[in-house]
Amino acid sequence: MIGEEGKNRIFITTKKSEDDYQFLYCERVLCWYKIVDILCRYRKNFIINGLYNCQRIRFSPIRKKCLSMLNEEELVMAEKQTMSARERIERAINFQEVYRVPIVDWIQHSGVIAHYAGVKERKNEWTKKEAAKAARNALDMVQDITPSYKPGIYETTYFNQSTTPSFGLGIRGVQGFKVKMDFWTYWIIERPFQDIEGLVKFIKKDIQQINKKLETTNWKEEERNFKRGYLLNQELLGDTLQMYLVNVGLENAYNYATLELFTYLYADEPDLISEWLEVLNKQGVAYIDHFVTKELYPWILIYSDIASSDGLMFSPKFLREELIPRIKNLTKAAHNKGVKVIYHSEGYIMDILDDLICAGVDGINPLEPLSNMSLETVRKKYPKLILWGGIDNTQLLPHGTTEEVKVAVERAIECASKGGVLLGSSGQIHPACKLENCITMIETIRKHKIA
């Protein structure tokens, strides 16, 4: 052990042999310069192993001195091992070589959060700071770090895209919806209308409110508020990236209306539904225009669930008329910022996937194996499509063995050898998943190096 006593100690330890050095440091180390020469006296494989810690605190003088001692082959290995999460994500989505596959997910499991945050588990409860610390220690990019919800029924506004500075999700001010909260999810249980006539009144009012909001919003102020919130989140997340989500509009509409009333009204008044979808979509475009930059997000997620495991919920004709053009609006706005777009829909979407790609979608999620949307299946037909997800969270993670999880992850990693893959669960790490299976998935990805 070499180092100083007290809170700023530095430890240099060996394992198994003198060639197998490990470099550990506490977060508030102040005496880096004192060990530069010590670092450089050891074998080059120790220098490579130690570079990651130097890079995490962006202490470039040490890193540069270490790098100066390596030959070209060793430099390549060092760069692979010391990639930041952002570098790893960007290289993967651009089909460039990475040392390991990036991990992208949303942890909504108190056991997994406790494990990676280093706290005692409180069943089905966690704070935002704990969710962020778990994501920081386990993931390269996280979908959200919201705290667990307090269970109950709330008469409140309904959920929609908002300028709230929190990963693109928030609440918009239309009263009359009752929402049932569970600790990790929510759903609408009562609406301010019960029939077609009531829905028509609601939609017309909603269209007016959204248009008014878009016209009267002080976007400069909202941009400042958003950036402030982003920076606060990033302070909690460290190297782990945040994700920005935008609803295309269709899922919001049929969730608010119920799928039954939405379908009946579209048959009676297709122009009204189309106008509603257009204004919801215009809202999403505005959020991309004002809040999304390449500096903050290498890619964003746009979403509207349009399928089940058996196939599409809507006809291809309807989707080509009412969904695809609005996806194109969002991808165009994002691509103008130099940001890629991944589209999320659960279920089997192969029948509309060519249309999604023509609309500018760069990748898809969540790739549910039990919907015949496995990584292997999609990659075989679409070798240049970014794929995120792929590890089954309906049967494998909740009911499988750790060995089965490891085999599935290793098989998924084989699909990532040429890039374009971000691994994670096929949705989110939810409470029904076994703790040991979630840890196995994460650790197998983290430790499995791409050949």
C-alpha positions as semicolon CSV with decimal commas, in nm:
position;residue;x (nm);y (nm);z (nm)
1;M;0,000;0,000;0,000
2;I;0,134;0,341;-0,095
3;G;-0,041;0,661;0,005
4;E;-0,122;0,912;0,277
5;E;-0,319;0,862;0,596
6;G;-0,653;1,033;0,653
7;K;-0,952;1,108;0,435
8;N;-0,744;1,166;0,122
9;R;-0,563;0,833;0,124
10;I;-0,461;0,663;-0,198
11;F;-0,419;0,287;-0,211
12;I;-0,215;0,091;-0,460
13;T;-0,266;-0,282;-0,407
14;T;-0,172;-0,602;-0,582
15;K;-0,370;-0,919;-0,642
16;K;-0,237;-1,264;-0,734
17;S;0,086;-1,132;-0,884
18;E;0,289;-0,817;-0,922
19;D;0,145;-0,774;-1,270
20;D;-0,213;-0,751;-1,148
21;Y;-0,230;-0,406;-0,995
22;Q;-0,549;-0,226;-0,893
23;F;-0,577;0,148;-0,845
24;L;-0,829;0,275;-0,588
25;Y;-0,899;0,629;-0,474
26;C;-1,146;0,813;-0,257
27;E;-1,358;1,083;-0,419
28;R;-1,184;1,376;-0,247
29;V;-0,822;1,286;-0,322
30;L;-0,603;1,598;-0,327
31;C;-0,256;1,450;-0,358
32;W;-0,251;1,319;-0,716
33;Y;0,073;1,488;-0,818
34;K;0,258;1,311;-0,538
35;I;0,193;0,970;-0,695
36;V;0,250;1,044;-1,064
37;D;0,604;0,914;-1,046
38;I;0,491;0,614;-0,842
39;L;0,233;0,533;-1,108
40;C;0,487;0,552;-1,385
41;R;0,734;0,321;-1,212
42;Y;0,496;0,028;-1,232
43;R;0,430;-0,195;-1,530
44;K;0,231;-0,060;-1,822
45;N;-0,070;-0,282;-1,758
46;F;-0,108;-0,108;-1,422
47;I;-0,093;0,230;-1,598
48;I;-0,373;0,122;-1,831
49;N;-0,583;0,000;-1,537
50;G;-0,527;0,325;-1,351
51;L;-0,611;0,557;-1,638
52;Y;-0,986;0,516;-1,591
53;N;-0,971;0,676;-1,246
54;C;-0,767;0,969;-1,376
55;Q;-1,012;1,019;-1,660
56;R;-1,318;1,008;-1,432
57;I;-1,197;1,314;-1,242
58;R;-1,061;1,466;-1,564
59;F;-0,711;1,502;-1,421
60;S;-0,539;1,529;-1,756
61;P;-0,175;1,586;-1,643
62;I;-0,159;1,239;-1,487
63;R;-0,346;1,081;-1,774
64;K;-0,116;1,240;-2,032
65;K;0,195;1,129;-1,849
66;C;0,066;0,773;-1,827
67;L;-0,031;0,770;-2,194
68;S;0,313;0,894;-2,294
69;M;0,462;0,567;-2,169
70;L;0,248;0,343;-2,390
71;N;0,316;0,214;-2,739
72;E;0,053;0,234;-3,018
73;E;-0,112;-0,101;-2,937
74;E;-0,126;-0,021;-2,568
75;L;-0,269;0,323;-2,645
76;V;-0,559;0,163;-2,833
77;M;-0,631;-0,066;-2,537
78;A;-0,607;0,223;-2,291
79;E;-0,850;0,436;-2,491
80;K;-1,097;0,148;-2,506
81;Q;-1,085;0,096;-2,132
82;T;-1,101;0,464;-2,038
83;M;-1,395;0,575;-2,252
84;S;-1,646;0,796;-2,079
85;A;-2,009;0,689;-2,088
86;R;-2,079;0,954;-2,351
87;E;-1,790;0,839;-2,570
88;R;-1,907;0,479;-2,539
89;I;-2,266;0,571;-2,629
90;E;-2,166;0,792;-2,922
91;R;-1,929;0,536;-3,068
92;A;-2,188;0,260;-3,034
93;I;-2,470;0,452;-3,205
94;N;-2,232;0,544;-3,485
95;F;-2,133;0,178;-3,534
96;Q;-1,777;0,236;-3,417
97;E;-1,570;0,000;-3,204
98;V;-1,624;0,003;-2,828
99;Y;-1,451;-0,198;-2,558
100;R;-1,782;-0,310;-2,410
101;V;-2,148;-0,261;-2,497
102;P;-2,315;0,043;-2,333
103;I;-2,583;-0,028;-2,071
104;V;-2,900;0,182;-2,098
105;D;-3,202;0,122;-1,874
106;W;-3,451;0,257;-1,621
107;I;-3,417;0,108;-1,271
108;Q;-3,752;0,092;-1,093
109;H;-3,661;-0,183;-0,849
110;S;-3,588;-0,101;-0,485
111;G;-3,349;-0,394;-0,445
112;V;-3,141;-0,304;-0,751
113;I;-3,136;0,063;-0,650
114;A;-3,028;-0,026;-0,295
115;H;-2,757;-0,261;-0,428
116;Y;-2,598;-0,007;-0,661
117;A;-2,659;0,297;-0,441
118;G;-2,503;0,122;-0,144
119;V;-2,799;0,173;0,089
120;K;-3,031;-0,052;0,286
121;E;-3,335;-0,152;0,082
122;R;-3,672;-0,006;0,175
123;K;-3,920;-0,230;-0,003
124;N;-4,068;-0,046;-0,303
125;E;-3,929;0,290;-0,189
126;W;-3,639;0,501;-0,311
127;T;-3,543;0,864;-0,342
128;K;-3,431;1,052;-0,649
129;K;-3,076;1,069;-0,510
130;E;-3,071;0,693;-0,457
131;A;-3,205;0,627;-0,808
132;A;-2,939;0,860;-0,949
133;K;-2,657;0,699;-0,751
134;A;-2,765;0,354;-0,864
135;A;-2,775;0,470;-1,227
136;R;-2,437;0,636;-1,183
137;N;-2,283;0,312;-1,060
138;A;-2,460;0,070;-1,296
139;L;-2,550;0,239;-1,626
140;D;-2,404;0,442;-1,909
141;M;-2,737;0,616;-1,974
142;V;-3,059;0,626;-1,772
143;Q;-3,416;0,681;-1,887
144;D;-3,526;0,850;-1,566
145;I;-3,438;0,896;-1,198
146;T;-3,779;0,972;-1,054
147;P;-3,836;0,865;-0,692
148;S;-4,088;0,598;-0,604
149;Y;-4,446;0,723;-0,597
150;K;-4,656;0,734;-0,283
151;P;-4,941;0,490;-0,358
152;G;-5,289;0,637;-0,374
153;I;-5,557;0,791;-0,594
154;Y;-5,509;1,154;-0,692
155;E;-5,745;1,393;-0,861
156;T;-5,498;1,594;-1,056
157;T;-5,377;1,697;-1,397
158;Y;-5,310;1,428;-1,654
159;F;-4,963;1,327;-1,756
160;N;-4,811;1,467;-2,072
161;Q;-4,500;1,623;-2,219
162;S;-4,406;1,938;-2,035
163;T;-4,136;2,198;-2,011
164;T;-4,067;2,065;-1,660
165;P;-3,686;2,022;-1,643
166;S;-3,693;1,649;-1,572
167;F;-3,607;1,420;-1,861
168;G;-3,887;1,558;-2,078
169;L;-4,173;1,430;-1,864
170;G;-4,413;1,628;-1,653
171;I;-4,772;1,732;-1,586
172;R;-4,982;1,970;-1,792
173;G;-5,268;2,168;-1,645
174;V;-5,596;2,005;-1,746
175;Q;-5,805;1,916;-1,442
176;G;-6,053;1,634;-1,398
177;F;-5,848;1,317;-1,436
178;K;-5,809;1,076;-1,146
179;V;-5,480;0,891;-1,150
180;K;-5,396;0,584;-0,945
181;M;-5,036;0,582;-0,832
182;D;-4,847;0,268;-0,747
183;F;-4,494;0,300;-0,614
184;W;-4,339;0,268;-0,962
185;T;-4,616;0,338;-1,214
186;Y;-4,952;0,508;-1,262
187;W;-5,264;0,486;-1,475
188;I;-5,577;0,693;-1,537
189;I;-5,887;0,553;-1,363
190;E;-6,137;0,835;-1,420
191;R;-6,177;1,095;-1,694
192;P;-6,377;1,420;-1,716
193;F;-6,596;1,264;-1,986
194;Q;-6,781;0,936;-2,031
195;D;-6,898;0,945;-2,393
196;I;-6,818;1,069;-2,744
197;E;-6,988;1,404;-2,687
198;G;-6,782;1,470;-2,377
199;L;-6,462;1,362;-2,553
200;V;-6,528;1,602;-2,841
201;K;-6,561;1,895;-2,596
202;F;-6,245;1,787;-2,418
203;I;-6,042;1,759;-2,739
204;K;-6,151;2,100;-2,868
205;K;-6,059;2,260;-2,536
206;D;-5,728;2,075;-2,528
207;I;-5,635;2,192;-2,879
208;Q;-5,703;2,552;-2,778
209;Q;-5,499;2,522;-2,458
210;I;-5,196;2,366;-2,628
211;N;-5,194;2,627;-2,906
212;K;-5,223;2,906;-2,652
213;K;-4,940;2,762;-2,444
214;L;-4,714;2,731;-2,747
215;E;-4,786;3,092;-2,845
216;T;-4,748;3,249;-2,499
217;T;-4,462;3,050;-2,347
218;N;-4,151;3,248;-2,264
219;W;-3,917;3,001;-2,429
220;K;-3,596;3,177;-2,322
221;E;-3,696;3,144;-1,959
222;E;-3,807;2,784;-2,007
223;E;-3,475;2,701;-2,172
224;R;-3,289;2,846;-1,873
225;N;-3,506;2,650;-1,631
226;F;-3,459;2,333;-1,830
227;K;-3,082;2,369;-1,846
228;R;-3,073;2,436;-1,472
229;G;-3,268;2,118;-1,406
230;Y;-3,050;1,923;-1,646
231;L;-2,734;2,033;-1,468
232;L;-2,876;1,944;-1,127
233;N;-2,963;1,596;-1,254
234;Q;-2,620;1,558;-1,413
235;E;-2,452;1,653;-1,088
236;L;-2,626;1,354;-0,929
237;L;-2,551;1,122;-1,223
238;G;-2,183;1,201;-1,274
239;D;-2,063;1,030;-1,592
240;T;-2,399;0,863;-1,668
241;L;-2,604;1,030;-1,941
242;Q;-2,963;1,151;-1,916
243;M;-3,229;1,069;-2,172
244;Y;-3,491;1,299;-2,328
245;L;-3,833;1,156;-2,417
246;V;-4,098;1,293;-2,652
247;N;-4,441;1,140;-2,716
248;V;-4,528;1,141;-3,085
249;G;-4,886;1,226;-2,982
250;L;-5,082;0,913;-3,066
251;E;-5,025;0,732;-2,736
252;N;-5,117;1,042;-2,535
253;A;-5,438;1,079;-2,734
254;Y;-5,568;0,724;-2,701
255;N;-5,465;0,705;-2,334
256;Y;-5,659;1,019;-2,249
257;A;-5,961;0,920;-2,458
258;T;-5,947;0,541;-2,398
259;L;-5,875;0,332;-2,703
260;E;-6,246;0,252;-2,748
261;L;-6,368;0,614;-2,761
262;F;-6,066;0,718;-2,966
263;T;-6,149;0,455;-3,230
264;Y;-6,520;0,542;-3,242
265;L;-6,450;0,915;-3,273
266;Y;-6,193;0,864;-3,547
267;A;-6,457;0,676;-3,747
268;D;-6,706;0,964;-3,696
269;E;-6,477;1,269;-3,700
270;P;-6,135;1,180;-3,840
271;D;-6,047;1,546;-3,905
272;L;-6,088;1,636;-3,536
273;I;-5,867;1,347;-3,422
274;S;-5,612;1,439;-3,687
275;E;-5,609;1,802;-3,571
276;W;-5,561;1,686;-3,211
277;L;-5,274;1,456;-3,306
278;E;-5,116;1,739;-3,505
279;V;-5,119;1,985;-3,216
280;L;-4,987;1,724;-2,971
281;N;-4,707;1,654;-3,221
282;K;-4,638;2,026;-3,269
283;Q;-4,586;2,047;-2,895
284;G;-4,324;1,772;-2,913
285;V;-4,143;1,947;-3,199
286;A;-4,133;2,267;-2,993
287;Y;-3,972;2,085;-2,701
288;I;-3,703;1,940;-2,928
289;D;-3,641;2,282;-3,081
290;H;-3,596;2,449;-2,744
291;F;-3,454;2,185;-2,510
292;V;-3,260;1,930;-2,715
293;T;-2,901;1,992;-2,822
294;K;-2,622;1,756;-2,920
295;E;-2,425;1,889;-2,625
296;L;-2,687;1,744;-2,389
297;Y;-2,815;1,438;-2,575
298;P;-2,644;1,220;-2,840
299;W;-2,989;1,069;-2,905
300;I;-3,347;1,108;-2,786
301;L;-3,635;0,864;-2,743
302;I;-3,967;0,924;-2,916
303;Y;-4,252;0,693;-2,830
304;S;-4,604;0,576;-2,900
305;D;-4,704;0,217;-2,831
306;I;-4,872;0,085;-3,146
307;A;-4,852;-0,292;-3,112
308;S;-4,898;-0,598;-2,895
309;S;-4,705;-0,923;-2,916
310;D;-4,954;-1,038;-3,181
311;G;-4,906;-0,739;-3,413
312;L;-5,016;-0,382;-3,476
313;M;-5,301;-0,228;-3,274
314;F;-5,390;0,000;-3,566
315;S;-5,410;-0,064;-3,939
316;P;-5,096;0,014;-4,143
317;K;-5,309;0,263;-4,341
318;F;-5,402;0,457;-4,027
319;L;-5,043;0,459;-3,903
320;R;-4,909;0,579;-4,238
321;E;-5,158;0,864;-4,235
322;E;-5,159;0,966;-3,869
323;L;-4,832;0,846;-3,713
324;I;-4,553;0,826;-3,971
325;P;-4,571;1,193;-4,088
326;R;-4,557;1,310;-3,725
327;I;-4,262;1,086;-3,649
328;K;-4,094;1,249;-3,947
329;N;-4,159;1,593;-3,791
330;L;-3,980;1,487;-3,473
331;T;-3,686;1,316;-3,645
332;K;-3,635;1,619;-3,868
333;A;-3,626;1,851;-3,566
334;A;-3,377;1,625;-3,387
335;H;-3,156;1,565;-3,691
336;N;-3,138;1,941;-3,744
337;K;-2,968;1,948;-3,402
338;G;-2,733;1,663;-3,495
339;V;-2,918;1,428;-3,257
340;K;-3,021;1,073;-3,344
341;V;-3,369;0,932;-3,272
342;I;-3,472;0,595;-3,129
343;Y;-3,838;0,498;-3,149
344;H;-4,011;0,303;-2,873
345;S;-4,310;0,080;-2,915
346;E;-4,375;-0,244;-2,739
347;G;-4,494;-0,544;-2,938
348;Y;-4,433;-0,673;-3,291
349;I;-4,373;-0,374;-3,522
350;M;-4,196;-0,538;-3,815
351;D;-4,495;-0,469;-4,043
352;I;-4,439;-0,093;-4,010
353;L;-4,062;-0,083;-3,946
354;D;-3,965;0,009;-4,304
355;D;-4,200;0,309;-4,278
356;L;-4,043;0,413;-3,947
357;I;-3,698;0,404;-4,104
358;C;-3,818;0,608;-4,401
359;A;-3,953;0,861;-4,151
360;G;-3,601;0,910;-4,016
361;V;-3,592;0,677;-3,718
362;D;-3,232;0,574;-3,642
363;G;-3,311;0,293;-3,400
364;I;-3,579;0,107;-3,209
365;N;-3,658;-0,006;-2,855
366;P;-3,741;-0,222;-2,652
367;L;-3,689;-0,533;-2,870
368;E;-3,906;-0,783;-2,683
369;P;-3,790;-1,140;-2,752
370;L;-4,136;-1,284;-2,677
371;S;-4,288;-1,055;-2,942
372;N;-4,053;-1,202;-3,203
373;M;-3,851;-0,880;-3,190
374;S;-3,524;-1,020;-3,055
375;L;-3,193;-0,849;-3,121
376;E;-3,086;-1,135;-3,347
377;T;-3,408;-1,126;-3,550
378;V;-3,403;-0,750;-3,610
379;R;-3,027;-0,723;-3,663
380;K;-3,035;-0,989;-3,935
381;K;-3,281;-0,785;-4,143
382;Y;-3,165;-0,436;-4,043
383;P;-2,786;-0,434;-3,997
384;K;-2,761;-0,053;-3,972
385;L;-3,046;0,010;-3,728
386;I;-2,954;0,112;-3,371
387;L;-3,096;-0,143;-3,129
388;W;-3,162;-0,070;-2,762
389;G;-3,293;-0,323;-2,508
390;G;-3,330;-0,690;-2,587
391;I;-3,303;-0,864;-2,247
392;D;-3,649;-1,003;-2,172
393;N;-3,814;-0,848;-1,865
394;T;-4,142;-1,043;-1,888
395;Q;-4,019;-1,399;-1,831
396;L;-3,639;-1,417;-1,820
397;L;-3,559;-1,150;-1,559
398;P;-3,862;-1,228;-1,336
399;H;-3,853;-1,610;-1,357
400;G;-3,526;-1,726;-1,514
401;T;-3,204;-1,839;-1,350
402;T;-2,888;-1,633;-1,331
403;E;-2,721;-1,876;-1,571
404;E;-3,004;-1,830;-1,823
405;V;-2,970;-1,454;-1,792
406;K;-2,595;-1,473;-1,844
407;V;-2,636;-1,687;-2,156
408;A;-2,899;-1,449;-2,299
409;V;-2,678;-1,146;-2,234
410;E;-2,371;-1,308;-2,390
411;R;-2,575;-1,401;-2,696
412;A;-2,699;-1,041;-2,721
413;I;-2,343;-0,912;-2,693
414;E;-2,251;-1,117;-3,001
415;C;-2,496;-0,898;-3,196
416;A;-2,303;-0,592;-3,080
417;S;-1,968;-0,686;-3,231
418;K;-2,020;-0,447;-3,523
419;G;-2,171;-0,167;-3,315
420;G;-2,515;-0,010;-3,306
421;V;-2,632;-0,188;-2,989
422;L;-2,725;-0,051;-2,646
423;L;-2,813;-0,332;-2,408
424;G;-3,071;-0,329;-2,130
425;S;-3,401;-0,479;-2,027
426;S;-3,687;-0,493;-2,277
427;G;-3,870;-0,206;-2,107
428;Q;-3,741;-0,131;-1,758
429;I;-3,599;-0,307;-1,455
430;H;-3,931;-0,339;-1,272
431;P;-4,015;-0,478;-0,926
432;A;-4,120;-0,825;-1,050
433;C;-3,766;-0,893;-1,176
434;K;-3,543;-1,106;-0,952
435;L;-3,271;-0,900;-0,787
436;E;-3,001;-1,155;-0,866
437;N;-3,105;-1,168;-1,233
438;C;-3,089;-0,789;-1,269
439;I;-2,744;-0,779;-1,112
440;T;-2,631;-1,065;-1,338
441;M;-2,754;-0,880;-1,646
442;I;-2,578;-0,557;-1,553
443;E;-2,251;-0,717;-1,440
444;T;-2,231;-0,950;-1,739
445;I;-2,262;-0,654;-1,974
446;R;-2,009;-0,450;-1,779
447;K;-1,751;-0,726;-1,762
448;H;-1,795;-0,885;-2,104
449;K;-1,547;-0,731;-2,344
450;I;-1,628;-0,726;-2,713
451;A;-1,380;-0,938;-2,906
